[in-house]
């Protein structure tokens, strides 16, 4: 999909927003990764962001919620 001329723009935005959400950031941070990557990638890499799972879904959080609902 990245090699299809118009679809690649959409896919880049989707990927960067998914990466931002994986580190607990919002969609605005993902847009920043697209347009100002030279600023936002170091913030993501050297800041306090922690990987919480794909698209921000933490499996541990789901397990804790499942225990709490019993």
MMTF fields as JSON, N, C-alpha, C and O atoms, coordinates in Angstrom:
{
  "mmtfVersion": "1.0.0",
  "mmtfProducer": "UNKNOWN",
  "numBonds": 279,
  "numAtoms": 280,
  "numGroups": 70,
  "numChains": 1,
  "numModels": 1,
  "chainsPerModel": [1],
  "groupsPerChain": [70],
  "chainIdList": ["A"],
  "bondAtomList": [4, 2, 8, 6, 12, 10, 16, 14, 20, 18, 24, 22, 28, 26, 32, 30, 36, 34, 40, 38, 44, 42, 48, 46, 52, 50, 56, 54, 60, 58, 64, 62, 68, 66, 72, 70, 76, 74, 80, 78, 84, 82, 88, 86, 92, 90, 96, 94, 100, 98, 104, 102, 108, 106, 112, 110, 116, 114, 120, 118, 124, 122, 128, 126, 132, 130, 136, 134, 140, 138, 144, 142, 148, 146, 152, 150, 156, 154, 160, 158, 164, 162, 168, 166, 172, 170, 176, 174, 180, 178, 184, 182, 188, 186, 192, 190, 196, 194, 200, 198, 204, 202, 208, 206, 212, 210, 216, 214, 220, 218, 224, 222, 228, 226, 232, 230, 236, 234, 240, 238, 244, 242, 248, 246, 252, 250, 256, 254, 260, 258, 264, 262, 268, 266, 272, 270, 276, 274],
  "bondOrderList": [1, 1, 1, 1, 1, 1, 1, 1, 1, 1, 1, 1, 1, 1, 1, 1, 1, 1, 1, 1, 1, 1, 1, 1, 1, 1, 1, 1, 1, 1, 1, 1, 1, 1, 1, 1, 1, 1, 1, 1, 1, 1, 1, 1, 1, 1, 1, 1, 1, 1, 1, 1, 1, 1, 1, 1, 1, 1, 1, 1, 1, 1, 1, 1, 1, 1, 1, 1, 1],
  "groupList": [{"groupName": "UNK", "atomNameList": ["N", "CA", "C", "O"], "elementList": ["N", "C", "C", "O"], "formalChargeList": [0, 0, 0, 0], "bondAtomList": [1, 0, 2, 1, 3, 2], "bondOrderList": [1, 1, 2], "singleLetterCode": "X", "chemCompType": "L-PEPTIDE LINKING"}],
  "groupTypeList": [0, 0, 0, 0, 0, 0, 0, 0, 0, 0, 0, 0, 0, 0, 0, 0, 0, 0, 0, 0, 0, 0, 0, 0, 0, 0, 0, 0, 0, 0, 0, 0, 0, 0, 0, 0, 0, 0, 0, 0, 0, 0, 0, 0, 0, 0, 0, 0, 0, 0, 0, 0, 0, 0, 0, 0, 0, 0, 0, 0, 0, 0, 0, 0, 0, 0, 0, 0, 0, 0],
  "groupIdList": [1, 2, 3, 4, 5, 6, 7, 8, 9, 10, 11, 12, 13, 14, 15, 16, 17, 18, 19, 20, 21, 22, 23, 24, 25, 26, 27, 28, 29, 30, 31, 32, 33, 34, 35, 36, 37, 38, 39, 40, 41, 42, 43, 44, 45, 46, 47, 48, 49, 50, 51, 52, 53, 54, 55, 56, 57, 58, 59, 60, 61, 62, 63, 64, 65, 66, 67, 68, 69, 70],
  "secStructList": [7, 6, 6, 1, 6, 6, 2, 2, 2, 2, 2, 2, 2, 2, 2, 2, 2, 2, 2, 2, 2, 2, 6, 6, 7, 7, 2, 2, 2, 2, 2, 2, 2, 2, 2, 1, 2, 2, 2, 2, 2, 2, 2, 2, 2, 2, 1, 1, 7, 7, 7, 7, 1, 4, 4, 4, 7, 7, 2, 2, 2, 2, 2, 2, 2, 2, 2, 2, 6, 7],
  "xCoordList": [0.817, 0.0, 0.86, 0.424, 2.04, 2.875, 3.346, 3.714, 3.345, 3.814, 2.707, 2.995, 1.457, 0.345, 0.301, 0.24, 0.329, 0.576, -0.28, 0.285, -1.565, -2.386, -2.628, -2.731, -2.717, -2.979, -1.83, -2.045, -0.614, 0.533, 0.44, 0.911, -0.147, -0.306, -1.223, -0.925, -2.337, -3.275, -2.629, -2.786, -1.915, -1.285, -0.232, -0.12, 0.539, 1.547, 0.878, 1.363, -0.231, -0.944, -1.479, -1.371, -2.049, -2.585, -1.468, -1.637, -0.335, 0.789, 1.347, 1.613, 1.523, 2.099, 1.145, 1.589, -0.145, -1.116, -1.129, -1.233, -1.025, -0.978, 0.28, 0.222, 1.409, 2.644, 2.51, 2.916, 1.939, 1.755, 0.855, 1.151, -0.233, -1.144, -0.483, -0.8, 0.427, 1.144, 2.036, 2.383, 2.401, 3.233, 2.449, 3.048, 1.115, 0.294, 0.081, -0.355, 0.372, 0.173, -1.129, -1.708, -1.586, -2.84, -2.585, -1.443, -3.681, -3.579, -2.811, -2.137, -2.9, -2.155, -0.657, 0.063, -0.189, 1.228, 1.589, 2.683, 0.682, 0.916, 1.018, 1.837, 0.194, 0.275, 1.619, 2.231, 2.069, 3.378, 4.496, 5.489, 4.351, 5.347, 5.431, 6.502, 4.297, 4.29, 4.969, 5.863, 4.548, 5.004, 6.311, 7.121, 6.519, 7.714, 8.427, 8.721, 8.694, 9.298, 10.637, 10.965, 11.417, 12.725, 12.633, 13.624, 11.463, 11.241, 10.519, 10.9, 9.476, 8.624, 9.231, 8.965, 10.04, 10.677, 11.64, 11.606, 12.5, 13.344, 12.534, 12.901, 11.443, 10.588, 10.049, 10.012, 9.634, 9.106, 10.207, 9.99, 11.381, 12.475, 13.161, 13.511, 13.355, 14.112, 13.236, 13.737, 11.94, 11.029, 10.602, 11.245, 9.514, 9.03, 7.972, 7.304, 7.812, 6.8, 7.171, 8.325, 6.193, 6.365, 5.465, 4.347, 5.955, 5.157, 4.052, 4.321, 2.805, 1.683, 0.927, -0.098, 1.393, 0.751, 0.326, 0.34, -0.054, -0.441, -1.671, -2.688, -1.569, -2.638, -3.091, -4.227, -2.238, -2.556, -3.367, -3.861, -3.51, -4.274, -3.301, -2.444, -3.435, -2.553, -3.201, -4.289, -2.533, -3.063, -3.148, -4.076, -2.178, -2.223, -3.444, -4.086, -3.766, -4.936, -6.211, -7.117, -6.28, -7.444, -7.555, -8.654, -6.422, -6.444, -6.904, -7.682, -6.431, -6.824, -8.314, -9.01, -8.801, -10.235, -11.075, -12.15, -10.571, -11.304, -11.364, -12.381, -10.287, -10.284, -11.232, -11.951, -11.237, -12.085, -13.564, -14.39, -13.917, -15.332, -15.91, -17.114, -15.09, -15.589, -16.23, -16.703],
  "yCoordList": [-1.203, 0.0, 1.265, 2.303, 1.192, 2.388, 2.833, 3.995, 1.941, 2.282, 2.778, 3.207, 2.732, 3.252, 4.762, 5.216, 5.548, 6.992, 7.785, 8.531, 7.668, 8.482, 7.768, 8.411, 6.466, 5.702, 5.795, 5.664, 6.017, 6.057, 7.227, 7.116, 8.324, 9.473, 9.092, 9.372, 8.454, 8.008, 6.983, 7.063, 6.037, 4.975, 5.55, 5.09, 6.541, 7.157, 7.787, 7.636, 8.493, 9.099, 8.033, 8.178, 6.973, 5.896, 5.244, 4.979, 4.985, 4.353, 5.237, 4.755, 6.515, 7.413, 7.622, 7.721, 7.688, 7.812, 6.527, 6.585, 5.373, 4.102, 4.01, 3.515, 4.476, 4.468, 5.383, 5.026, 6.565, 7.499, 6.9, 7.012, 6.269, 5.647, 4.475, 4.201, 3.783, 2.672, 3.14, 2.356, 4.391, 4.952, 5.89, 6.681, 5.811, 6.581, 8.026, 8.83, 8.376, 9.737, 9.793, 8.76, 11.012, 11.147, 11.288, 11.248, 11.454, 11.542, 12.787, 12.764, 13.853, 15.064, 14.827, 15.39, 14.005, 13.658, 12.853, 13.008, 11.998, 11.232, 12.129, 11.88, 13.17, 14.137, 14.864, 15.151, 15.155, 15.771, 14.872, 15.361, 13.558, 12.62, 12.681, 12.488, 12.951, 13.03, 14.31, 14.263, 15.456, 16.737, 17.239, 17.856, 16.989, 17.473, 16.309, 16.354, 15.284, 14.074, 14.304, 13.631, 15.249, 15.515, 16.088, 16.099, 16.558, 17.037, 15.971, 15.706, 15.361, 14.459, 13.075, 12.461, 12.56, 11.249, 11.283, 10.361, 12.3, 12.347, 12.512, 11.96, 13.263, 13.381, 12.015, 11.662, 11.256, 9.914, 8.986, 8.187, 9.094, 8.186, 8.498, 7.588, 9.773, 10.155, 10.677, 10.973, 10.792, 11.288, 10.186, 9.14, 10.428, 9.469, 8.51, 7.824, 8.451, 7.586, 6.118, 5.726, 5.333, 3.891, 3.17, 3.608, 2.07, 1.263, 0.566, -0.149, 0.781, 0.193, -0.828, -1.342, -1.13, -2.136, -1.572, -0.359, -2.459, -1.996, -1.096, -1.454, 0.059, 1.065, 1.48, 1.92, 1.351, 1.819, 0.851, 1.219, -0.366, -1.36, -2.121, -2.854, -1.947, -2.626, -3.93, -3.929, -5.019, -6.321, -6.444, -7.063, -5.855, -5.916, -5.168, -5.616, -4.043, -3.275, -4.083, -4.057, -4.802, -5.642, -6.756, -7.074, -7.351, -8.401, -7.868, -8.52, -6.698, -6.097, -5.776, -6.01, -5.244, -4.952, -6.228, -6.227, -7.329, -8.59, -9.121, -9.682, -8.95, -9.4, -8.536, -9.045, -7.233, -6.318, -6.523, -6.201, -7.052, -7.249, -8.538, -8.765, -9.381, -10.664, -10.472, -11.436],
  "zCoordList": [0.0, 0.0, 0.0, -0.496, 0.534, 0.626, -0.758, -0.928, -1.751, -3.088, -4.01, -5.128, -3.577, -4.37, -4.169, -3.026, -5.228, -5.126, -4.135, -3.336, -4.143, -3.244, -1.917, -0.872, -1.957, -0.739, 0.246, 1.451, -0.235, 0.67, 1.646, 2.778, 1.241, 2.146, 3.3, 4.461, 2.971, 3.998, 4.93, 6.148, 4.367, 5.16, 6.109, 7.245, 5.669, 6.537, 7.752, 8.874, 7.539, 8.659, 9.614, 10.832, 9.07, 9.912, 10.721, 11.911, 10.086, 10.79, 11.903, 13.004, 11.625, 12.635, 13.812, 14.956, 13.546, 14.638, 15.465, 16.69, 14.813, 15.542, 16.399, 17.525, 15.887, 16.676, 17.881, 18.987, 17.67, 18.783, 19.852, 21.042, 19.446, 20.413, 21.127, 22.285, 20.456, 21.086, 22.225, 23.108, 22.211, 23.267, 24.185, 24.913, 24.158, 25.078, 24.676, 25.499, 23.448, 22.962, 22.173, 21.838, 21.877, 21.149, 19.645, 19.185, 18.89, 17.43, 16.997, 15.967, 17.752, 17.421, 17.417, 16.592, 18.327, 18.357, 17.116, 16.573, 16.665, 15.445, 14.222, 13.336, 14.164, 13.073, 13.145, 12.117, 14.352, 14.527, 14.034, 13.495, 14.21, 13.7, 12.18, 11.604, 11.532, 10.066, 9.592, 8.748, 10.134, 9.607, 10.227, 9.535, 11.488, 12.181, 12.859, 14.054, 12.088, 12.628, 13.299, 14.276, 12.784, 13.362, 14.77, 15.499, 15.154, 16.523, 17.353, 18.494, 16.779, 17.546, 17.769, 18.803, 16.831, 17.05, 18.235, 19.051, 18.372, 19.58, 20.867, 21.905, 20.805, 21.989, 22.375, 23.553, 21.383, 21.649, 22.148, 23.059, 21.55, 21.898, 23.214, 23.965, 23.495, 24.687, 25.815, 26.899, 25.574, 26.604, 27.546, 27.634, 28.246, 29.246, 28.694, 29.468, 27.386, 26.774, 26.97, 26.797, 27.326, 27.49, 26.501, 26.23, 25.97, 25.05, 25.838, 26.803, 25.416, 26.153, 25.324, 25.774, 24.153, 23.327, 21.988, 21.782, 21.076, 19.751, 19.807, 20.402, 19.188, 19.165, 20.557, 20.729, 21.53, 22.873, 23.708, 24.774, 23.25, 23.998, 24.887, 24.395, 26.171, 27.102, 27.554, 28.13, 27.292, 27.693, 29.21, 29.73, 29.93, 31.376, 31.9, 32.851, 31.293, 31.711, 31.494, 32.327, 30.371, 30.109, 31.141, 31.594, 31.517, 32.537, 33.887, 34.583, 34.252, 35.532, 35.519, 36.507, 34.411, 34.301, 34.398, 34.999, 33.792, 33.845, 35.274, 35.683, 36.036, 37.427, 38.245, 39.105, 37.984, 38.737, 38.474, 39.328, 37.308, 36.964, 37.524, 37.411, 38.12, 38.666, 39.99, 40.593]
}
